[in-house]
Amino acid sequence: MIEFTDEKLALKGVSFNVKEGDCFVLLGSNGAGKTTLFKIMLSELMPTSGRVLIKDFELNINNIQEIRKFIGYCPQMNC
């Protein structure tokens, strides 16, 4: 028997390094997971598996405010 669920894999095997002071731009087609990635980095969504490391801090519910000090985020606005 095959069961279908509404679960979808949004991100898999994402890894990158941004040096302090650098500007990072993430480009990709619609549905590639760009917004999901940034929402996880900003703790608007929590990952269901894997790890998020920002400035040697592992993202968790207890250190969200500390991690946000290291991130500047400017989303694209379509006007």
Distance bins in CASP14 RR format, pairs under 12 A and 6 or more apart:
PFRMAT RR
TARGET T0000
AUTHOR 0000-0000-0000
RMODE 2
METHOD distances of the structure
MODEL  1
7 48 0 0 0 0 1 0 0 0 0 0 0
7 49 0 0 0 0 0 1 0 0 0 0 0
8 31 0 0 0 0 0 1 0 0 0 0 0
8 33 0 0 0 0 0 1 0 0 0 0 0
8 36 0 0 0 0 1 0 0 0 0 0 0
8 48 0 0 0 0 0 1 0 0 0 0 0
9 31 0 0 0 0 0 1 0 0 0 0 0
9 33 0 0 0 0 0 1 0 0 0 0 0
9 36 0 0 0 0 0 1 0 0 0 0 0
9 47 0 0 0 0 0 1 0 0 0 0 0
9 48 0 0 0 0 1 0 0 0 0 0 0
9 49 0 0 0 0 0 1 0 0 0 0 0
10 31 0 0 0 0 1 0 0 0 0 0 0
10 32 0 0 0 0 1 0 0 0 0 0 0
10 33 1 0 1 0 0 0 0 0 0 0 0
10 34 0 0 0 0 0 1 0 0 0 0 0
10 35 0 0 0 0 1 0 0 0 0 0 0
10 36 1 0 1 0 0 0 0 0 0 0 0
10 37 0 0 0 0 1 0 0 0 0 0 0
10 38 0 0 0 0 0 1 0 0 0 0 0
10 39 0 0 0 0 1 0 0 0 0 0 0
10 40 0 0 0 0 1 0 0 0 0 0 0
10 45 0 0 0 0 1 0 0 0 0 0 0
10 47 0 0 0 0 1 0 0 0 0 0 0
10 48 0 0 0 0 1 0 0 0 0 0 0
10 49 0 0 0 0 0 1 0 0 0 0 0
11 26 0 0 0 0 0 1 0 0 0 0 0
11 31 0 0 0 0 0 1 0 0 0 0 0
11 32 0 0 0 0 1 0 0 0 0 0 0
11 33 1 0 0 1 0 0 0 0 0 0 0
11 34 0 0 0 0 1 0 0 0 0 0 0
11 35 0 0 0 0 0 1 0 0 0 0 0
11 36 1 0 0 1 0 0 0 0 0 0 0
11 37 1 0 1 0 0 0 0 0 0 0 0
11 38 0 0 0 0 0 1 0 0 0 0 0
11 39 0 0 0 0 0 1 0 0 0 0 0
11 40 1 0 0 1 0 0 0 0 0 0 0
11 41 0 0 0 0 0 1 0 0 0 0 0
11 45 0 0 0 0 0 1 0 0 0 0 0
11 47 1 0 0 1 0 0 0 0 0 0 0
11 48 0 0 0 0 0 1 0 0 0 0 0
11 49 0 0 0 0 1 0 0 0 0 0 0
11 50 0 0 0 0 1 0 0 0 0 0 0
11 52 0 0 0 0 0 1 0 0 0 0 0
12 32 0 0 0 0 0 1 0 0 0 0 0
12 33 0 0 0 0 0 1 0 0 0 0 0
12 36 0 0 0 0 0 1 0 0 0 0 0
12 37 0 0 0 0 0 1 0 0 0 0 0
12 47 0 0 0 0 0 1 0 0 0 0 0
12 48 0 0 0 0 0 1 0 0 0 0 0
12 49 0 0 0 0 1 0 0 0 0 0 0
12 50 0 0 0 0 1 0 0 0 0 0 0
13 33 0 0 0 0 0 1 0 0 0 0 0
13 37 0 0 0 0 0 1 0 0 0 0 0
13 47 0 0 0 0 0 1 0 0 0 0 0
13 49 0 0 0 0 0 1 0 0 0 0 0
13 50 0 0 0 0 1 0 0 0 0 0 0
13 51 0 0 0 0 0 1 0 0 0 0 0
14 26 0 0 0 0 1 0 0 0 0 0 0
14 32 0 0 0 0 0 1 0 0 0 0 0
14 33 0 0 0 0 1 0 0 0 0 0 0
14 34 0 0 0 0 0 1 0 0 0 0 0
14 36 0 0 0 0 1 0 0 0 0 0 0
14 37 1 0 0 1 0 0 0 0 0 0 0
14 38 0 0 0 0 0 1 0 0 0 0 0
14 40 0 0 0 0 1 0 0 0 0 0 0
14 41 0 0 0 0 0 1 0 0 0 0 0
14 47 0 0 0 0 0 1 0 0 0 0 0
14 50 0 0 0 0 1 0 0 0 0 0 0
14 51 0 0 0 0 0 1 0 0 0 0 0
14 52 0 0 0 0 1 0 0 0 0 0 0
14 53 0 0 0 0 0 1 0 0 0 0 0
15 37 0 0 0 0 0 1 0 0 0 0 0
15 50 0 0 0 0 0 1 0 0 0 0 0
15 51 0 0 0 0 0 1 0 0 0 0 0
15 52 0 0 0 0 0 1 0 0 0 0 0
15 53 0 0 0 0 1 0 0 0 0 0 0
16 22 0 0 0 0 0 1 0 0 0 0 0
16 24 1 0 0 1 0 0 0 0 0 0 0
16 25 0 0 0 0 0 1 0 0 0 0 0
16 26 0 0 0 0 1 0 0 0 0 0 0
16 37 0 0 0 0 1 0 0 0 0 0 0
16 41 0 0 0 0 0 1 0 0 0 0 0
16 52 0 0 0 0 0 1 0 0 0 0 0
16 53 0 0 0 0 0 1 0 0 0 0 0
16 54 0 0 0 0 0 1 0 0 0 0 0
17 24 0 0 0 0 1 0 0 0 0 0 0
17 53 0 0 0 0 1 0 0 0 0 0 0
17 54 0 0 0 0 0 1 0 0 0 0 0
17 55 0 0 0 0 0 1 0 0 0 0 0
18 24 1 0 1 0 0 0 0 0 0 0 0
18 25 0 0 0 0 0 1 0 0 0 0 0
18 26 0 0 0 0 0 1 0 0 0 0 0
18 41 0 0 0 0 0 1 0 0 0 0 0
18 53 0 0 0 0 0 1 0 0 0 0 0
18 54 0 0 0 0 1 0 0 0 0 0 0
18 55 0 0 0 0 0 1 0 0 0 0 0
18 70 0 0 0 0 1 0 0 0 0 0 0
18 71 0 0 0 0 1 0 0 0 0 0 0
18 72 0 0 0 0 0 1 0 0 0 0 0
19 55 0 0 0 0 0 1 0 0 0 0 0
20 54 0 0 0 0 0 1 0 0 0 0 0
20 55 0 0 0 0 1 0 0 0 0 0 0
20 56 0 0 0 0 0 1 0 0 0 0 0
20 70 0 0 0 0 1 0 0 0 0 0 0
20 71 0 0 0 0 0 1 0 0 0 0 0
20 72 0 0 0 0 0 1 0 0 0 0 0
21 55 0 0 0 0 0 1 0 0 0 0 0
21 70 0 0 0 0 0 1 0 0 0 0 0
21 71 0 0 0 0 0 1 0 0 0 0 0
21 72 0 0 0 0 0 1 0 0 0 0 0
22 72 0 0 0 0 0 1 0 0 0 0 0
23 72 0 0 0 0 1 0 0 0 0 0 0
23 73 0 0 0 0 0 1 0 0 0 0 0
23 74 0 0 0 0 1 0 0 0 0 0 0
24 34 0 0 0 0 0 1 0 0 0 0 0
24 37 0 0 0 0 0 1 0 0 0 0 0
24 38 0 0 0 0 0 1 0 0 0 0 0
24 41 0 0 0 0 0 1 0 0 0 0 0
24 71 0 0 0 0 1 0 0 0 0 0 0
24 72 0 0 0 0 1 0 0 0 0 0 0
24 73 0 0 0 0 0 1 0 0 0 0 0
24 74 0 0 0 0 0 1 0 0 0 0 0
25 34 0 0 0 0 0 1 0 0 0 0 0
25 38 0 0 0 0 0 1 0 0 0 0 0
25 73 0 0 0 0 0 1 0 0 0 0 0
25 74 0 0 0 0 1 0 0 0 0 0 0
25 75 0 0 0 0 0 1 0 0 0 0 0
25 76 0 0 0 0 0 1 0 0 0 0 0
26 32 0 0 0 0 1 0 0 0 0 0 0
26 33 0 0 0 0 1 0 0 0 0 0 0
26 34 1 0 1 0 0 0 0 0 0 0 0
26 35 0 0 0 0 1 0 0 0 0 0 0
26 36 0 0 0 0 0 1 0 0 0 0 0
26 37 1 0 0 1 0 0 0 0 0 0 0
26 38 1 0 0 1 0 0 0 0 0 0 0
26 41 0 0 0 0 0 1 0 0 0 0 0
26 73 0 0 0 0 0 1 0 0 0 0 0
26 74 0 0 0 0 0 1 0 0 0 0 0
26 75 0 0 0 0 0 1 0 0 0 0 0
26 76 0 0 0 0 0 1 0 0 0 0 0
27 33 0 0 0 0 0 1 0 0 0 0 0
27 34 1 0 0 1 0 0 0 0 0 0 0
27 37 0 0 0 0 0 1 0 0 0 0 0
27 76 0 0 0 0 0 1 0 0 0 0 0
28 34 1 0 0 1 0 0 0 0 0 0 0
28 35 0 0 0 0 0 1 0 0 0 0 0
28 37 0 0 0 0 0 1 0 0 0 0 0
28 76 0 0 0 0 0 1 0 0 0 0 0
30 76 0 0 0 0 0 1 0 0 0 0 0
31 37 0 0 0 0 0 1 0 0 0 0 0
32 38 0 0 0 0 0 1 0 0 0 0 0
33 39 0 0 0 0 1 0 0 0 0 0 0
33 40 0 0 0 0 1 0 0 0 0 0 0
33 41 0 0 0 0 0 1 0 0 0 0 0
33 45 0 0 0 0 0 1 0 0 0 0 0
34 40 0 0 0 0 0 1 0 0 0 0 0
34 41 0 0 0 0 0 1 0 0 0 0 0
34 73 0 0 0 0 0 1 0 0 0 0 0
34 75 0 0 0 0 1 0 0 0 0 0 0
34 76 0 0 0 0 1 0 0 0 0 0 0
35 41 0 0 0 0 0 1 0 0 0 0 0
35 42 0 0 0 0 0 1 0 0 0 0 0
35 44 0 0 0 0 1 0 0 0 0 0 0
35 45 0 0 0 0 1 0 0 0 0 0 0
35 73 0 0 0 0 0 1 0 0 0 0 0
35 75 1 0 0 1 0 0 0 0 0 0 0
35 76 0 0 0 0 1 0 0 0 0 0 0
36 42 0 0 0 0 0 1 0 0 0 0 0
36 44 0 0 0 0 1 0 0 0 0 0 0
36 45 1 0 0 1 0 0 0 0 0 0 0
36 46 0 0 0 0 0 1 0 0 0 0 0
36 47 0 0 0 0 1 0 0 0 0 0 0
36 48 0 0 0 0 0 1 0 0 0 0 0
37 44 0 0 0 0 0 1 0 0 0 0 0
37 45 0 0 0 0 1 0 0 0 0 0 0
37 47 0 0 0 0 1 0 0 0 0 0 0
37 52 0 0 0 0 1 0 0 0 0 0 0
37 73 0 0 0 0 0 1 0 0 0 0 0
37 75 0 0 0 0 0 1 0 0 0 0 0
38 44 0 0 0 0 1 0 0 0 0 0 0
38 45 0 0 0 0 1 0 0 0 0 0 0
38 52 0 0 0 0 0 1 0 0 0 0 0
38 54 0 0 0 0 0 1 0 0 0 0 0
38 71 0 0 0 0 1 0 0 0 0 0 0
38 72 0 0 0 0 0 1 0 0 0 0 0
38 73 1 0 0 1 0 0 0 0 0 0 0
38 74 0 0 0 0 0 1 0 0 0 0 0
38 75 1 0 0 1 0 0 0 0 0 0 0
38 76 0 0 0 0 0 1 0 0 0 0 0
39 45 1 0 1 0 0 0 0 0 0 0 0
39 46 0 0 0 0 1 0 0 0 0 0 0
39 47 0 0 0 0 0 1 0 0 0 0 0
39 52 0 0 0 0 0 1 0 0 0 0 0
39 59 0 0 0 0 0 1 0 0 0 0 0
39 71 0 0 0 0 0 1 0 0 0 0 0
39 73 0 0 0 0 1 0 0 0 0 0 0
39 75 0 0 0 0 0 1 0 0 0 0 0
40 46 1 0 0 1 0 0 0 0 0 0 0
40 47 1 0 1 0 0 0 0 0 0 0 0
40 48 0 0 0 0 1 0 0 0 0 0 0
40 49 0 0 0 0 0 1 0 0 0 0 0
40 50 0 0 0 0 0 1 0 0 0 0 0
40 51 0 0 0 0 0 1 0 0 0 0 0
40 52 1 0 0 1 0 0 0 0 0 0 0
40 53 0 0 0 0 0 1 0 0 0 0 0
40 54 0 0 0 0 0 1 0 0 0 0 0
40 59 1 0 0 1 0 0 0 0 0 0 0
40 64 0 0 0 0 0 1 0 0 0 0 0
40 67 0 0 0 0 0 1 0 0 0 0 0
40 71 0 0 0 0 0 1 0 0 0 0 0
40 73 0 0 0 0 0 1 0 0 0 0 0
41 47 0 0 0 0 1 0 0 0 0 0 0
41 52 1 0 0 1 0 0 0 0 0 0 0
41 53 0 0 0 0 0 1 0 0 0 0 0
41 54 1 0 0 1 0 0 0 0 0 0 0
41 55 0 0 0 0 0 1 0 0 0 0 0
41 57 0 0 0 0 0 1 0 0 0 0 0
41 59 1 0 0 1 0 0 0 0 0 0 0
41 64 0 0 0 0 0 1 0 0 0 0 0
41 67 0 0 0 0 1 0 0 0 0 0 0
41 68 0 0 0 0 1 0 0 0 0 0 0
41 70 0 0 0 0 1 0 0 0 0 0 0
41 71 1 0 0 1 0 0 0 0 0 0 0
41 72 0 0 0 0 1 0 0 0 0 0 0
41 73 1 0 0 1 0 0 0 0 0 0 0
42 52 0 0 0 0 0 1 0 0 0 0 0
42 54 0 0 0 0 1 0 0 0 0 0 0
42 59 0 0 0 0 1 0 0 0 0 0 0
42 64 0 0 0 0 1 0 0 0 0 0 0
42 65 0 0 0 0 0 1 0 0 0 0 0
42 67 0 0 0 0 1 0 0 0 0 0 0
42 68 1 0 0 1 0 0 0 0 0 0 0
42 69 0 0 0 0 0 1 0 0 0 0 0
42 70 0 0 0 0 0 1 0 0 0 0 0
42 71 1 0 0 1 0 0 0 0 0 0 0
42 72 0 0 0 0 1 0 0 0 0 0 0
42 73 1 0 0 1 0 0 0 0 0 0 0
42 74 0 0 0 0 0 1 0 0 0 0 0
42 75 0 0 0 0 0 1 0 0 0 0 0
43 52 0 0 0 0 1 0 0 0 0 0 0
43 54 0 0 0 0 1 0 0 0 0 0 0
43 57 0 0 0 0 0 1 0 0 0 0 0
43 58 0 0 0 0 0 1 0 0 0 0 0
43 59 1 0 0 1 0 0 0 0 0 0 0
43 60 0 0 0 0 1 0 0 0 0 0 0
43 61 1 0 0 1 0 0 0 0 0 0 0
43 62 0 0 0 0 0 1 0 0 0 0 0
43 63 0 0 0 0 1 0 0 0 0 0 0
43 64 1 0 1 0 0 0 0 0 0 0 0
43 65 0 0 0 0 1 0 0 0 0 0 0
43 66 0 0 0 0 0 1 0 0 0 0 0
43 67 1 0 0 1 0 0 0 0 0 0 0
43 68 1 0 0 1 0 0 0 0 0 0 0
43 71 0 0 0 0 1 0 0 0 0 0 0
43 73 0 0 0 0 0 1 0 0 0 0 0
44 59 0 0 0 0 0 1 0 0 0 0 0
44 64 0 0 0 0 1 0 0 0 0 0 0
44 68 0 0 0 0 0 1 0 0 0 0 0
44 71 0 0 0 0 0 1 0 0 0 0 0
44 73 0 0 0 0 0 1 0 0 0 0 0
44 75 0 0 0 0 0 1 0 0 0 0 0
45 52 0 0 0 0 0 1 0 0 0 0 0
45 59 0 0 0 0 0 1 0 0 0 0 0
45 64 0 0 0 0 0 1 0 0 0 0 0
46 52 0 0 0 0 1 0 0 0 0 0 0
46 59 1 0 0 1 0 0 0 0 0 0 0
46 60 0 0 0 0 1 0 0 0 0 0 0
46 61 1 0 0 1 0 0 0 0 0 0 0
46 64 0 0 0 0 1 0 0 0 0 0 0
47 53 0 0 0 0 0 1 0 0 0 0 0
47 58 0 0 0 0 0 1 0 0 0 0 0
47 59 1 0 0 1 0 0 0 0 0 0 0
47 60 0 0 0 0 0 1 0 0 0 0 0
47 61 0 0 0 0 0 1 0 0 0 0 0
50 58 0 0 0 0 1 0 0 0 0 0 0
50 59 0 0 0 0 1 0 0 0 0 0 0
50 60 0 0 0 0 0 1 0 0 0 0 0
51 57 0 0 0 0 0 1 0 0 0 0 0
51 58 1 0 1 0 0 0 0 0 0 0 0
51 59 1 0 0 1 0 0 0 0 0 0 0
51 60 0 0 0 0 1 0 0 0 0 0 0
52 58 1 0 0 1 0 0 0 0 0 0 0
52 59 1 1 0 0 0 0 0 0 0 0 0
52 60 0 0 0 0 1 0 0 0 0 0 0
52 63 0 0 0 0 0 1 0 0 0 0 0
52 64 0 0 0 0 0 1 0 0 0 0 0
52 67 0 0 0 0 1 0 0 0 0 0 0
52 71 0 0 0 0 0 1 0 0 0 0 0
53 59 1 0 0 1 0 0 0 0 0 0 0
53 60 0 0 0 0 0 1 0 0 0 0 0
53 63 0 0 0 0 0 1 0 0 0 0 0
53 67 0 0 0 0 1 0 0 0 0 0 0
53 70 0 0 0 0 0 1 0 0 0 0 0
54 60 0 0 0 0 0 1 0 0 0 0 0
54 63 0 0 0 0 1 0 0 0 0 0 0
54 64 0 0 0 0 0 1 0 0 0 0 0
54 66 0 0 0 0 1 0 0 0 0 0 0
54 67 1 0 1 0 0 0 0 0 0 0 0
54 68 0 0 0 0 1 0 0 0 0 0 0
54 69 0 0 0 0 1 0 0 0 0 0 0
54 70 1 0 1 0 0 0 0 0 0 0 0
54 71 1 0 0 1 0 0 0 0 0 0 0
54 72 0 0 0 0 0 1 0 0 0 0 0
55 63 0 0 0 0 0 1 0 0 0 0 0
55 66 0 0 0 0 1 0 0 0 0 0 0
55 67 1 0 0 1 0 0 0 0 0 0 0
55 68 0 0 0 0 0 1 0 0 0 0 0
55 69 0 0 0 0 1 0 0 0 0 0 0
55 70 1 0 1 0 0 0 0 0 0 0 0
55 71 0 0 0 0 1 0 0 0 0 0 0
56 63 0 0 0 0 0 1 0 0 0 0 0
56 66 0 0 0 0 0 1 0 0 0 0 0
56 67 0 0 0 0 0 1 0 0 0 0 0
56 70 0 0 0 0 1 0 0 0 0 0 0
57 63 1 0 1 0 0 0 0 0 0 0 0
57 64 0 0 0 0 1 0 0 0 0 0 0
57 65 0 0 0 0 0 1 0 0 0 0 0
57 66 1 0 0 1 0 0 0 0 0 0 0
57 67 1 0 1 0 0 0 0 0 0 0 0
57 68 0 0 0 0 0 1 0 0 0 0 0
57 69 0 0 0 0 1 0 0 0 0 0 0
57 70 0 0 0 0 1 0 0 0 0 0 0
57 71 0 0 0 0 0 1 0 0 0 0 0
58 64 0 0 0 0 0 1 0 0 0 0 0
58 66 0 0 0 0 0 1 0 0 0 0 0
58 67 0 0 0 0 1 0 0 0 0 0 0
59 65 0 0 0 0 0 1 0 0 0 0 0
59 66 0 0 0 0 1 0 0 0 0 0 0
59 67 1 0 1 0 0 0 0 0 0 0 0
59 68 0 0 0 0 0 1 0 0 0 0 0
59 70 0 0 0 0 0 1 0 0 0 0 0
59 71 0 0 0 0 0 1 0 0 0 0 0
60 66 0 0 0 0 0 1 0 0 0 0 0
60 67 0 0 0 0 1 0 0 0 0 0 0
61 67 0 0 0 0 0 1 0 0 0 0 0
63 69 0 0 0 0 0 1 0 0 0 0 0
63 70 0 0 0 0 0 1 0 0 0 0 0
64 70 0 0 0 0 0 1 0 0 0 0 0
64 71 0 0 0 0 0 1 0 0 0 0 0
65 71 0 0 0 0 0 1 0 0 0 0 0
67 73 0 0 0 0 0 1 0 0 0 0 0
END
